[in-house]
Amino acid sequence: MKIVTYNVNGLRPRIQQYGSLLKLLDSLDADIICFQETKLSRHDLRADLVRAEGYESFFSCTRTSDRGRSAGYSGVATFCRVKSAFLSTEVALPISAEEGFTGLLATSKGYEPRKECPSIAEGLECFSRDELLKVDSEGRCLITDHGHFVLFNIYGPRAVQDDSERIQFKLTFFKMLERRWECLLHQGRRIIIVGDLNIAPAAIDRCDAEPDFEKNGFRKWFRSLLVQNGGRLLDIFRAKHPDRKEAYTCWSQSSGAEEFNFGSRIDHILSAGSCLHGEEIQEGHNFVTCHVAECDILMQFQRWKPGNTPRWKGGRSVKLEGSDHVPVYTSLVEIPEVLQHSTPSLSTRYHPQVFGSQQTLVSMFTRRQTTEQVVSEESESSQIPSREEFISTPEKYDSRASQITMLDSQSNANILPCIVAKKKARHGLGSQLTLNSFFQKRTHRSETSSSSFADSKLCRTDISYSQIEPKGVPSADDERDASKDCRSNAFDNNQHECQLDACDSDKEKRKVALQEWERIQRLMQNSVPLCKGHQEPCVPRVVKKAGPNSGRRFYVCARAEGPSSNPEANCGYFKWAAVSKSKGKGK
């Protein structure tokens, strides 16, 4: 059987990338697929996002929105490919499943109902319930028991050096997990740990490892768990490829590091326990040596492909599809079947939000959007021209511009609330409908369009977003003159002539806007410095991190990040942008 771990960096965009959840799962061709960083809240668990034919799925979602993050900033999911979800002897189908690892969240077995009053997991009694719930509330762990082994799907917390709160959270998280692992091993269970642990254990696993790289506390803790350092876990990838260099699973998206394979190996598959032969006493017999055929990195899923345009040659504007991680897999052999069992009740097939148990009367009349419909709507909305397209190709949109009637400021103020109201109505079809709304007569679009001009508030409810003319850069006097000319004829019988005049005026405005935009671009090009290593224009960035320099602009080399020995990579140039005199006086 094949097990895959993959940090998808958002399950929804990966499904859109492949067209459907089933196609995404089939592309990995594995019996057990463990996703991290799904970025789904419990309210997002719709059938098209969590259910696929031939797979049983289990999810753990974030239960908190602390630190200013949304409720779907992490999350893990495990998909199991099975022939039958009931009375099955397949190892891929879990015997039991648990959300989290503390025992306080949902735990279920295929033959037992979900526990109403969960108790603390064995080995974690020294922690308070509040401590356990705080660590276990970010949707970072799923445990599935497959009979011959217990599988941990983990998304480890990330903590930067100057964030003491998250460093303590990460320490507590792994300390609790280690106790849970030790307890299972003490019971004679075999464990397999997969996921993005956010730890590169050794210098060989990092592109730019400094001399003191391995002195980091988390890396020392990771290595202390391994067999070669007196622990009980085996790093399966390093067991199969002990000396392979530049074997990375994650790259920085912002710096384009994958172009030069400038990354780190933080996605792991670990294992501990005896083999299934009953000969663990003999030297050399363990689960890995007897049952692991292969373990490797699936580089074909990398966003950067050979032949892609380099960043400094225009590749920066090309959007690369995919996650900033790649999957890692392991193949197991000689794994016998287990006793007959059914899918645990933690499976999404029993989730009330997926298949509508406990539905309200309103939800029965609401049609849910599938992922394909969402993608279709987004593609339609992407056809709306950008400001640059509108200015550069005015003839393409003349027919659209000729349909616009210029209104005064009071009319424009009335139009916007109508458009917003229409948008809210479209996105909230199934929210809090009243009984009277089922008996109200719907107004036809044509009726609304024909009567809208006579409306006292001049509210054009049939105006689409693509019909709103983007404003150029002309002076306010020109805009007032144009609006006055149109307002004087807006309600005359010569409406058609007024529209033509407005169209001609708009062409002039676009010409002025184009000239102004070209002038701004020339100024920007003259102010952008050249990097010292390649004598190429730099790219501007803004400091987003809180601190004294927050919001300040700076310039860096435009090339992708890579090793310093490679002259084609980023030269490391950095320069603060000049501060304007007005801002300087304020300081």
PyMOL commands that set and color helices and strands:
alter all, ss='L'
color gray80, all
select helices_A, chain A and resi 11-18+21-28+42-44+47-50+66-68+129-135+164-186+203-205+213-215+217-224+227-229+236-240+257-260+287-291+299-301+311-313+315-317+348-350+352-355+361-364+371-381+387-392+394-401+409-427+435-438+445-452+465-467+476-489+495-527+581-586
alter helices_A, ss='H'
color red, helices_A
select strands_A, chain A and resi 2-7+32-36+55-60+76-81+96-99+107-109+141-145+150-155+191-196+234-235+250-251+263-264+267-272+292-297+328-332+539-542+553-556+574-576
alter strands_A, ss='S'
color yellow, strands_A
deselect
rebuild
show_as cartoon
